[in-house]
Amino acid sequence: MLGFSVVIGIVFGFVAALMAFVITWREFERHKFAGERLFKEAFQSGIFTFVVFLLLSILAGFLLIRFVVHSPMFIP
């Protein structure tokens, strides 16, 4: 179950990171950034977004395992 949440985190984290990269790129481009700094800022935004989505997915998977799957009311 935890492995599944990691896969979900990687997939959706990648999509979110790509969107964050594009949004940051366009916004910084509007504010007259160019070249290496523009790429660096957009890339940092994408990496941060990916890490946040991955960590939140792992946390959600852990909480589901801990409190839902192993609860006495769960009947497989």
PDB file of N, CA, C and O in Angstrom:
ATOM      1  N   MET A   1       0.826  -1.199   0.000  1.00  0.00           N
ATOM      2  CA  MET A   1       0.000   0.000   0.000  1.00  0.00           C
ATOM      3  C   MET A   1       0.868   1.259   0.000  1.00  0.00           C
ATOM      4  O   MET A   1       0.570   2.230  -0.696  1.00  0.00           O
ATOM      5  N   LEU A   2       1.941   1.229   0.787  1.00  0.00           N
ATOM      6  CA  LEU A   2       2.818   2.396   0.835  1.00  0.00           C
ATOM      7  C   LEU A   2       3.545   2.582  -0.498  1.00  0.00           C
ATOM      8  O   LEU A   2       3.788   3.710  -0.927  1.00  0.00           O
ATOM      9  N   GLY A   3       3.889   1.471  -1.146  1.00  0.00           N
ATOM     10  CA  GLY A   3       4.522   1.547  -2.463  1.00  0.00           C
ATOM     11  C   GLY A   3       3.606   2.180  -3.493  1.00  0.00           C
ATOM     12  O   GLY A   3       4.053   2.931  -4.360  1.00  0.00           O
ATOM     13  N   PHE A   4       2.322   1.871  -3.393  1.00  0.00           N
ATOM     14  CA  PHE A   4       1.342   2.460  -4.300  1.00  0.00           C
ATOM     15  C   PHE A   4       1.263   3.969  -4.111  1.00  0.00           C
ATOM     16  O   PHE A   4       1.166   4.713  -5.087  1.00  0.00           O
ATOM     17  N   SER A   5       1.304   4.423  -2.867  1.00  0.00           N
ATOM     18  CA  SER A   5       1.235   5.863  -2.623  1.00  0.00           C
ATOM     19  C   SER A   5       2.500   6.567  -3.112  1.00  0.00           C
ATOM     20  O   SER A   5       2.444   7.732  -3.506  1.00  0.00           O
ATOM     21  N   VAL A   6       3.640   5.873  -3.092  1.00  0.00           N
ATOM     22  CA  VAL A   6       4.871   6.451  -3.642  1.00  0.00           C
ATOM     23  C   VAL A   6       4.743   6.599  -5.156  1.00  0.00           C
ATOM     24  O   VAL A   6       5.138   7.623  -5.715  1.00  0.00           O
ATOM     25  N   VAL A   7       4.198   5.591  -5.815  1.00  0.00           N
ATOM     26  CA  VAL A   7       4.002   5.665  -7.271  1.00  0.00           C
ATOM     27  C   VAL A   7       3.036   6.792  -7.617  1.00  0.00           C
ATOM     28  O   VAL A   7       3.280   7.562  -8.546  1.00  0.00           O
ATOM     29  N   ILE A   8       1.947   6.887  -6.873  1.00  0.00           N
ATOM     30  CA  ILE A   8       0.985   7.975  -7.093  1.00  0.00           C
ATOM     31  C   ILE A   8       1.660   9.326  -6.874  1.00  0.00           C
ATOM     32  O   ILE A   8       1.454  10.262  -7.646  1.00  0.00           O
ATOM     33  N   GLY A   9       2.461   9.422  -5.823  1.00  0.00           N
ATOM     34  CA  GLY A   9       3.179  10.665  -5.538  1.00  0.00           C
ATOM     35  C   GLY A   9       4.147  11.045  -6.640  1.00  0.00           C
ATOM     36  O   GLY A   9       4.278  12.222  -6.975  1.00  0.00           O
ATOM     37  N   ILE A  10       4.828  10.058  -7.208  1.00  0.00           N
ATOM     38  CA  ILE A  10       5.770  10.339  -8.293  1.00  0.00           C
ATOM     39  C   ILE A  10       5.032  10.813  -9.538  1.00  0.00           C
ATOM     40  O   ILE A  10       5.438  11.787 -10.172  1.00  0.00           O
ATOM     41  N   VAL A  11       3.955  10.128  -9.887  1.00  0.00           N
ATOM     42  CA  VAL A  11       3.207  10.489 -11.102  1.00  0.00           C
ATOM     43  C   VAL A  11       2.584  11.878 -10.969  1.00  0.00           C
ATOM     44  O   VAL A  11       2.808  12.745 -11.814  1.00  0.00           O
ATOM     45  N   PHE A  12       1.808  12.087  -9.916  1.00  0.00           N
ATOM     46  CA  PHE A  12       1.152  13.382  -9.755  1.00  0.00           C
ATOM     47  C   PHE A  12       2.142  14.477  -9.375  1.00  0.00           C
ATOM     48  O   PHE A  12       1.935  15.644  -9.707  1.00  0.00           O
ATOM     49  N   GLY A  13       3.211  14.108  -8.683  1.00  0.00           N
ATOM     50  CA  GLY A  13       4.258  15.072  -8.370  1.00  0.00           C
ATOM     51  C   GLY A  13       4.941  15.577  -9.626  1.00  0.00           C
ATOM     52  O   GLY A  13       5.256  16.762  -9.734  1.00  0.00           O
ATOM     53  N   PHE A  14       5.171  14.669 -10.586  1.00  0.00           N
ATOM     54  CA  PHE A  14       5.780  15.075 -11.848  1.00  0.00           C
ATOM     55  C   PHE A  14       4.866  16.026 -12.618  1.00  0.00           C
ATOM     56  O   PHE A  14       5.325  17.032 -13.158  1.00  0.00           O
ATOM     57  N   VAL A  15       3.585  15.709 -12.666  1.00  0.00           N
ATOM     58  CA  VAL A  15       2.628  16.580 -13.367  1.00  0.00           C
ATOM     59  C   VAL A  15       2.559  17.947 -12.682  1.00  0.00           C
ATOM     60  O   VAL A  15       2.566  18.981 -13.350  1.00  0.00           O
ATOM     61  N   ALA A  16       2.493  17.949 -11.355  1.00  0.00           N
ATOM     62  CA  ALA A  16       2.440  19.209 -10.611  1.00  0.00           C
ATOM     63  C   ALA A  16       3.723  20.007 -10.794  1.00  0.00           C
ATOM     64  O   ALA A  16       3.683  21.231 -10.921  1.00  0.00           O
ATOM     65  N   ALA A  17       4.865  19.317 -10.807  1.00  0.00           N
ATOM     66  CA  ALA A  17       6.147  19.999 -10.996  1.00  0.00           C
ATOM     67  C   ALA A  17       6.235  20.628 -12.380  1.00  0.00           C
ATOM     68  O   ALA A  17       6.741  21.739 -12.535  1.00  0.00           O
ATOM     69  N   LEU A  18       5.745  19.917 -13.373  1.00  0.00           N
ATOM     70  CA  LEU A  18       5.742  20.456 -14.728  1.00  0.00           C
ATOM     71  C   LEU A  18       4.873  21.710 -14.817  1.00  0.00           C
ATOM     72  O   LEU A  18       5.264  22.699 -15.436  1.00  0.00           O
ATOM     73  N   MET A  19       3.700  21.663 -14.202  1.00  0.00           N
ATOM     74  CA  MET A  19       2.820  22.827 -14.200  1.00  0.00           C
ATOM     75  C   MET A  19       3.443  23.996 -13.429  1.00  0.00           C
ATOM     76  O   MET A  19       3.352  25.144 -13.865  1.00  0.00           O
ATOM     77  N   ALA A  20       4.071  23.710 -12.294  1.00  0.00           N
ATOM     78  CA  ALA A  20       4.728  24.766 -11.516  1.00  0.00           C
ATOM     79  C   ALA A  20       5.869  25.385 -12.317  1.00  0.00           C
ATOM     80  O   ALA A  20       6.071  26.599 -12.280  1.00  0.00           O
ATOM     81  N   PHE A  21       6.612  24.553 -13.038  1.00  0.00           N
ATOM     82  CA  PHE A  21       7.702  25.051 -13.875  1.00  0.00           C
ATOM     83  C   PHE A  21       7.169  26.009 -14.936  1.00  0.00           C
ATOM     84  O   PHE A  21       7.704  27.103 -15.121  1.00  0.00           O
ATOM     85  N   VAL A  22       6.120  25.592 -15.625  1.00  0.00           N
ATOM     86  CA  VAL A  22       5.557  26.415 -16.707  1.00  0.00           C
ATOM     87  C   VAL A  22       4.983  27.717 -16.158  1.00  0.00           C
ATOM     88  O   VAL A  22       5.210  28.783 -16.730  1.00  0.00           O
ATOM     89  N   ILE A  23       4.245  27.641 -15.060  1.00  0.00           N
ATOM     90  CA  ILE A  23       3.646  28.843 -14.472  1.00  0.00           C
ATOM     91  C   ILE A  23       4.724  29.803 -13.998  1.00  0.00           C
ATOM     92  O   ILE A  23       4.643  31.005 -14.252  1.00  0.00           O
ATOM     93  N   THR A  24       5.736  29.280 -13.309  1.00  0.00           N
ATOM     94  CA  THR A  24       6.815  30.132 -12.819  1.00  0.00           C
ATOM     95  C   THR A  24       7.590  30.742 -13.977  1.00  0.00           C
ATOM     96  O   THR A  24       7.964  31.914 -13.932  1.00  0.00           O
ATOM     97  N   TRP A  25       7.830  29.954 -15.006  1.00  0.00           N
ATOM     98  CA  TRP A  25       8.547  30.450 -16.186  1.00  0.00           C
ATOM     99  C   TRP A  25       7.816  31.646 -16.787  1.00  0.00           C
ATOM    100  O   TRP A  25       8.419  32.686 -17.053  1.00  0.00           O
ATOM    101  N   ARG A  26       6.506  31.485 -16.999  1.00  0.00           N
ATOM    102  CA  ARG A  26       5.723  32.569 -17.617  1.00  0.00           C
ATOM    103  C   ARG A  26       5.676  33.809 -16.727  1.00  0.00           C
ATOM    104  O   ARG A  26       5.786  34.930 -17.224  1.00  0.00           O
ATOM    105  N   GLU A  27       5.515  33.622 -15.422  1.00  0.00           N
ATOM    106  CA  GLU A  27       5.450  34.771 -14.514  1.00  0.00           C
ATOM    107  C   GLU A  27       6.786  35.507 -14.447  1.00  0.00           C
ATOM    108  O   GLU A  27       6.815  36.738 -14.476  1.00  0.00           O
ATOM    109  N   PHE A  28       7.876  34.776 -14.359  1.00  0.00           N
ATOM    110  CA  PHE A  28       9.185  35.421 -14.296  1.00  0.00           C
ATOM    111  C   PHE A  28       9.544  36.057 -15.638  1.00  0.00           C
ATOM    112  O   PHE A  28      10.249  37.066 -15.684  1.00  0.00           O
ATOM    113  N   GLU A  29       9.064  35.472 -16.714  1.00  0.00           N
ATOM    114  CA  GLU A  29       9.285  36.055 -18.032  1.00  0.00           C
ATOM    115  C   GLU A  29       8.571  37.402 -18.147  1.00  0.00           C
ATOM    116  O   GLU A  29       9.098  38.340 -18.745  1.00  0.00           O
ATOM    117  N   ARG A  30       7.387  37.492 -17.580  1.00  0.00           N
ATOM    118  CA  ARG A  30       6.637  38.756 -17.584  1.00  0.00           C
ATOM    119  C   ARG A  30       7.348  39.837 -16.787  1.00  0.00           C
ATOM    120  O   ARG A  30       7.190  41.027 -17.061  1.00  0.00           O
ATOM    121  N   HIS A  31       8.132  39.421 -15.798  1.00  0.00           N
ATOM    122  CA  HIS A  31       8.845  40.381 -14.952  1.00  0.00           C
ATOM    123  C   HIS A  31      10.282  40.591 -15.422  1.00  0.00           C
ATOM    124  O   HIS A  31      11.150  41.002 -14.651  1.00  0.00           O
ATOM    125  N   LYS A  32      10.511  40.305 -16.684  1.00  0.00           N
ATOM    126  CA  LYS A  32      11.765  40.609 -17.381  1.00  0.00           C
ATOM    127  C   LYS A  32      12.985  39.816 -16.913  1.00  0.00           C
ATOM    128  O   LYS A  32      14.111  40.300 -17.028  1.00  0.00           O
ATOM    129  N   PHE A  33      12.781  38.607 -16.390  1.00  0.00           N
ATOM    130  CA  PHE A  33      13.915  37.724 -16.128  1.00  0.00           C
ATOM    131  C   PHE A  33      14.256  37.028 -17.439  1.00  0.00           C
ATOM    132  O   PHE A  33      13.391  36.850 -18.296  1.00  0.00           O
ATOM    133  N   ALA A  34      15.513  36.637 -17.591  1.00  0.00           N
ATOM    134  CA  ALA A  34      15.912  35.963 -18.827  1.00  0.00           C
ATOM    135  C   ALA A  34      17.080  35.027 -18.552  1.00  0.00           C
ATOM    136  O   ALA A  34      17.760  35.120 -17.530  1.00  0.00           O
ATOM    137  N   GLY A  35      17.283  34.128 -19.495  1.00  0.00           N
ATOM    138  CA  GLY A  35      18.460  33.279 -19.475  1.00  0.00           C
ATOM    139  C   GLY A  35      18.499  32.265 -18.356  1.00  0.00           C
ATOM    140  O   GLY A  35      17.499  31.628 -18.025  1.00  0.00           O
ATOM    141  N   GLU A  36      19.687  32.133 -17.778  1.00  0.00           N
ATOM    142  CA  GLU A  36      19.931  31.102 -16.774  1.00  0.00           C
ATOM    143  C   GLU A  36      19.113  31.322 -15.504  1.00  0.00           C
ATOM    144  O   GLU A  36      18.635  30.360 -14.901  1.00  0.00           O
ATOM    145  N   ARG A  37      18.951  32.564 -15.098  1.00  0.00           N
ATOM    146  CA  ARG A  37      18.192  32.836 -13.871  1.00  0.00           C
ATOM    147  C   ARG A  37      16.728  32.438 -14.034  1.00  0.00           C
ATOM    148  O   ARG A  37      16.126  31.898 -13.106  1.00  0.00           O
ATOM    149  N   LEU A  38      16.162  32.697 -15.185  1.00  0.00           N
ATOM    150  CA  LEU A  38      14.775  32.320 -15.453  1.00  0.00           C
ATOM    151  C   LEU A  38      14.607  30.808 -15.337  1.00  0.00           C
ATOM    152  O   LEU A  38      13.676  30.334 -14.686  1.00  0.00           O
ATOM    153  N   PHE A  39      15.502  30.052 -15.965  1.00  0.00           N
ATOM    154  CA  PHE A  39      15.432  28.595 -15.893  1.00  0.00           C
ATOM    155  C   PHE A  39      15.650  28.105 -14.465  1.00  0.00           C
ATOM    156  O   PHE A  39      14.938  27.216 -13.999  1.00  0.00           O
ATOM    157  N   LYS A  40      16.625  28.677 -13.773  1.00  0.00           N
ATOM    158  CA  LYS A  40      16.952  28.242 -12.411  1.00  0.00           C
ATOM    159  C   LYS A  40      15.772  28.428 -11.465  1.00  0.00           C
ATOM    160  O   LYS A  40      15.453  27.528 -10.688  1.00  0.00           O
ATOM    161  N   GLU A  41      15.128  29.579 -11.523  1.00  0.00           N
ATOM    162  CA  GLU A  41      13.989  29.850 -10.640  1.00  0.00           C
ATOM    163  C   GLU A  41      12.814  28.925 -10.954  1.00  0.00           C
ATOM    164  O   GLU A  41      12.173  28.404 -10.042  1.00  0.00           O
ATOM    165  N   ALA A  42      12.533  28.725 -12.225  1.00  0.00           N
ATOM    166  CA  ALA A  42      11.427  27.848 -12.615  1.00  0.00           C
ATOM    167  C   ALA A  42      11.726  26.398 -12.239  1.00  0.00           C
ATOM    168  O   ALA A  42      10.830  25.672 -11.807  1.00  0.00           O
ATOM    169  N   PHE A  43      12.977  25.975 -12.401  1.00  0.00           N
ATOM    170  CA  PHE A  43      13.364  24.609 -12.060  1.00  0.00           C
ATOM    171  C   PHE A  43      13.274  24.380 -10.554  1.00  0.00           C
ATOM    172  O   PHE A  43      12.808  23.328 -10.117  1.00  0.00           O
ATOM    173  N   GLN A  44      13.711  25.348  -9.761  1.00  0.00           N
ATOM    174  CA  GLN A  44      13.613  25.233  -8.303  1.00  0.00           C
ATOM    175  C   GLN A  44      12.159  25.117  -7.867  1.00  0.00           C
ATOM    176  O   GLN A  44      11.835  24.343  -6.966  1.00  0.00           O
ATOM    177  N   SER A  45      11.301  25.874  -8.496  1.00  0.00           N
ATOM    178  CA  SER A  45       9.878  25.804  -8.182  1.00  0.00           C
ATOM    179  C   SER A  45       9.316  24.425  -8.510  1.00  0.00           C
ATOM    180  O   SER A  45       8.535  23.870  -7.737  1.00  0.00           O
ATOM    181  N   GLY A  46       9.706  23.880  -9.637  1.00  0.00           N
ATOM    182  CA  GLY A  46       9.254  22.549 -10.028  1.00  0.00           C
ATOM    183  C   GLY A  46       9.755  21.468  -9.087  1.00  0.00           C
ATOM    184  O   GLY A  46       8.993  20.577  -8.712  1.00  0.00           O
ATOM    185  N   ILE A  47      11.021  21.529  -8.700  1.00  0.00           N
ATOM    186  CA  ILE A  47      11.591  20.537  -7.780  1.00  0.00           C
ATOM    187  C   ILE A  47      10.904  20.610  -6.421  1.00  0.00           C
ATOM    188  O   ILE A  47      10.570  19.580  -5.836  1.00  0.00           O
ATOM    189  N   PHE A  48      10.695  21.820  -5.922  1.00  0.00           N
ATOM    190  CA  PHE A  48      10.024  21.986  -4.633  1.00  0.00           C
ATOM    191  C   PHE A  48       8.619  21.396  -4.678  1.00  0.00           C
ATOM    192  O   PHE A  48       8.204  20.705  -3.747  1.00  0.00           O
ATOM    193  N   THR A  49       7.890  21.664  -5.752  1.00  0.00           N
ATOM    194  CA  THR A  49       6.536  21.141  -5.896  1.00  0.00           C
ATOM    195  C   THR A  49       6.536  19.616  -5.949  1.00  0.00           C
ATOM    196  O   THR A  49       5.686  18.974  -5.332  1.00  0.00           O
ATOM    197  N   PHE A  50       7.479  19.038  -6.677  1.00  0.00           N
ATOM    198  CA  PHE A  50       7.579  17.581  -6.765  1.00  0.00           C
ATOM    199  C   PHE A  50       7.822  16.968  -5.390  1.00  0.00           C
ATOM    200  O   PHE A  50       7.168  15.994  -5.018  1.00  0.00           O
ATOM    201  N   VAL A  51       8.750  17.529  -4.645  1.00  0.00           N
ATOM    202  CA  VAL A  51       9.082  16.998  -3.315  1.00  0.00           C
ATOM    203  C   VAL A  51       7.885  17.102  -2.377  1.00  0.00           C
ATOM    204  O   VAL A  51       7.599  16.165  -1.630  1.00  0.00           O
ATOM    205  N   VAL A  52       7.185  18.230  -2.409  1.00  0.00           N
ATOM    206  CA  VAL A  52       6.012  18.407  -1.540  1.00  0.00           C
ATOM    207  C   VAL A  52       4.934  17.382  -1.888  1.00  0.00           C
ATOM    208  O   VAL A  52       4.372  16.758  -0.988  1.00  0.00           O
ATOM    209  N   PHE A  53       4.636  17.196  -3.170  1.00  0.00           N
ATOM    210  CA  PHE A  53       3.620  16.216  -3.563  1.00  0.00           C
ATOM    211  C   PHE A  53       4.027  14.806  -3.174  1.00  0.00           C
ATOM    212  O   PHE A  53       3.194  14.027  -2.711  1.00  0.00           O
ATOM    213  N   LEU A  54       5.299  14.467  -3.355  1.00  0.00           N
ATOM    214  CA  LEU A  54       5.770  13.135  -3.000  1.00  0.00           C
ATOM    215  C   LEU A  54       5.659  12.899  -1.497  1.00  0.00           C
ATOM    216  O   LEU A  54       5.183  11.848  -1.068  1.00  0.00           O
ATOM    217  N   LEU A  55       6.091  13.864  -0.698  1.00  0.00           N
ATOM    218  CA  LEU A  55       6.017  13.707   0.756  1.00  0.00           C
ATOM    219  C   LEU A  55       4.573  13.637   1.251  1.00  0.00           C
ATOM    220  O   LEU A  55       4.263  12.845   2.141  1.00  0.00           O
ATOM    221  N   LEU A  56       3.697  14.454   0.686  1.00  0.00           N
ATOM    222  CA  LEU A  56       2.288  14.401   1.085  1.00  0.00           C
ATOM    223  C   LEU A  56       1.647  13.072   0.694  1.00  0.00           C
ATOM    224  O   LEU A  56       0.807  12.550   1.428  1.00  0.00           O
ATOM    225  N   SER A  57       2.029  12.530  -0.438  1.00  0.00           N
ATOM    226  CA  SER A  57       1.508  11.232  -0.856  1.00  0.00           C
ATOM    227  C   SER A  57       1.982  10.122   0.073  1.00  0.00           C
ATOM    228  O   SER A  57       1.198   9.247   0.441  1.00  0.00           O
ATOM    229  N   ILE A  58       3.248  10.149   0.455  1.00  0.00           N
ATOM    230  CA  ILE A  58       3.770   9.148   1.391  1.00  0.00           C
ATOM    231  C   ILE A  58       3.082   9.275   2.740  1.00  0.00           C
ATOM    232  O   ILE A  58       2.735   8.268   3.357  1.00  0.00           O
ATOM    233  N   LEU A  59       2.883  10.495   3.201  1.00  0.00           N
ATOM    234  CA  LEU A  59       2.185  10.720   4.469  1.00  0.00           C
ATOM    235  C   LEU A  59       0.751  10.200   4.403  1.00  0.00           C
ATOM    236  O   LEU A  59       0.279   9.560   5.344  1.00  0.00           O
ATOM    237  N   ALA A  60       0.060  10.469   3.302  1.00  0.00           N
ATOM    238  CA  ALA A  60      -1.312   9.981   3.153  1.00  0.00           C
ATOM    239  C   ALA A  60      -1.352   8.456   3.132  1.00  0.00           C
ATOM    240  O   ALA A  60      -2.234   7.852   3.742  1.00  0.00           O
ATOM    241  N   GLY A  61      -0.409   7.834   2.439  1.00  0.00           N
ATOM    242  CA  GLY A  61      -0.341   6.373   2.423  1.00  0.00           C
ATOM    243  C   GLY A  61      -0.077   5.801   3.800  1.00  0.00           C
ATOM    244  O   GLY A  61      -0.695   4.812   4.194  1.00  0.00           O
ATOM    245  N   PHE A  62       0.834   6.414   4.532  1.00  0.00           N
ATOM    246  CA  PHE A  62       1.134   5.959   5.891  1.00  0.00           C
ATOM    247  C   PHE A  62      -0.090   6.090   6.797  1.00  0.00           C
ATOM    248  O   PHE A  62      -0.403   5.178   7.563  1.00  0.00           O
ATOM    249  N   LEU A  63      -0.777   7.227   6.705  1.00  0.00           N
ATOM    250  CA  LEU A  63      -1.960   7.434   7.544  1.00  0.00           C
ATOM    251  C   LEU A  63      -3.075   6.455   7.187  1.00  0.00           C
ATOM    252  O   LEU A  63      -3.778   5.966   8.071  1.00  0.00           O
ATOM    253  N   LEU A  64      -3.238   6.170   5.907  1.00  0.00           N
ATOM    254  CA  LEU A  64      -4.252   5.191   5.503  1.00  0.00           C
ATOM    255  C   LEU A  64      -3.927   3.807   6.043  1.00  0.00           C
ATOM    256  O   LEU A  64      -4.809   3.102   6.535  1.00  0.00           O
ATOM    257  N   ILE A  65      -2.660   3.419   5.952  1.00  0.00           N
ATOM    258  CA  ILE A  65      -2.262   2.112   6.481  1.00  0.00           C
ATOM    259  C   ILE A  65      -2.452   2.062   7.989  1.00  0.00           C
ATOM    260  O   ILE A  65      -2.981   1.089   8.527  1.00  0.00           O
ATOM    261  N   ARG A  66      -2.026   3.099   8.653  1.00  0.00           N
ATOM    262  CA  ARG A  66      -2.023   3.111  10.125  1.00  0.00           C
ATOM    263  C   ARG A  66      -3.433   3.166  10.708  1.00  0.00           C
ATOM    264  O   ARG A  66      -3.739   2.437  11.651  1.00  0.00           O
ATOM    265  N   PHE A  67      -4.289   4.018  10.159  1.00  0.00           N
ATOM    266  CA  PHE A  67      -5.579   4.273  10.796  1.00  0.00           C
ATOM    267  C   PHE A  67      -6.782   3.672  10.078  1.00  0.00           C
ATOM    268  O   PHE A  67      -7.852   3.565  10.677  1.00  0.00           O
ATOM    269  N   VAL A  68      -6.643   3.281   8.826  1.00  0.00           N
ATOM    270  CA  VAL A  68      -7.788   2.728   8.105  1.00  0.00           C
ATOM    271  C   VAL A  68      -7.637   1.223   7.925  1.00  0.00           C
ATOM    272  O   VAL A  68      -8.532   0.462   8.292  1.00  0.00           O
ATOM    273  N   VAL A  69      -6.522   0.792   7.369  1.00  0.00           N
ATOM    274  CA  VAL A  69      -6.340  -0.627   7.074  1.00  0.00           C
ATOM    275  C   VAL A  69      -6.197  -1.442   8.352  1.00  0.00           C
ATOM    276  O   VAL A  69      -6.738  -2.544   8.438  1.00  0.00           O
ATOM    277  N   HIS A  70      -5.488  -0.928   9.336  1.00  0.00           N
ATOM    278  CA  HIS A  70      -5.262  -1.662  10.574  1.00  0.00           C
ATOM    279  C   HIS A  70      -6.282  -1.325  11.666  1.00  0.00           C
ATOM    280  O   HIS A  70      -6.079  -1.676  12.828  1.00  0.00           O
ATOM    281  N   SER A  71      -7.355  -0.661  11.312  1.00  0.00           N
ATOM    282  CA  SER A  71      -8.370  -0.356  12.324  1.00  0.00           C
ATOM    283  C   SER A  71      -9.241  -1.594  12.556  1.00  0.00           C
ATOM    284  O   SER A  71      -9.394  -2.413  11.650  1.00  0.00           O
ATOM    285  N   PRO A  72      -9.810  -1.741  13.747  1.00  0.00           N
ATOM    286  CA  PRO A  72     -10.629  -2.915  14.038  1.00  0.00           C
ATOM    287  C   PRO A  72     -11.921  -2.972  13.221  1.00  0.00           C
ATOM    288  O   PRO A  72     -12.529  -4.037  13.111  1.00  0.00           O
ATOM    289  N   MET A  73     -12.347  -1.852  12.652  1.00  0.00           N
ATOM    290  CA  MET A  73     -13.592  -1.836  11.887  1.00  0.00           C
ATOM    291  C   MET A  73     -13.377  -2.198  10.419  1.00  0.00           C
ATOM    292  O   MET A  73     -14.352  -2.391   9.692  1.00  0.00           O
ATOM    293  N   PHE A  74     -12.122  -2.294   9.964  1.00  0.00           N
ATOM    294  CA  PHE A  74     -11.826  -2.615   8.568  1.00  0.00           C
ATOM    295  C   PHE A  74     -11.990  -4.115   8.337  1.00  0.00           C
ATOM    296  O   PHE A  74     -11.361  -4.927   9.015  1.00  0.00           O
ATOM    297  N   ILE A  75     -12.837  -4.475   7.381  1.00  0.00           N
ATOM    298  CA  ILE A  75     -13.067  -5.881   7.041  1.00  0.00           C
ATOM    299  C   ILE A  75     -12.618  -6.076   5.595  1.00  0.00           C
ATOM    300  O   ILE A  75     -13.253  -5.551   4.679  1.00  0.00           O
ATOM    301  N   PRO A  76     -11.522  -6.830   5.373  1.00  0.00           N
ATOM    302  CA  PRO A  76     -11.026  -7.004   3.994  1.00  0.00           C
ATOM    303  C   PRO A  76     -11.924  -7.873   3.156  1.00  0.00           C
ATOM    304  O   PRO A  76     -11.637  -8.107   1.982  1.00  0.00           O
TER     305      PRO A  76
END
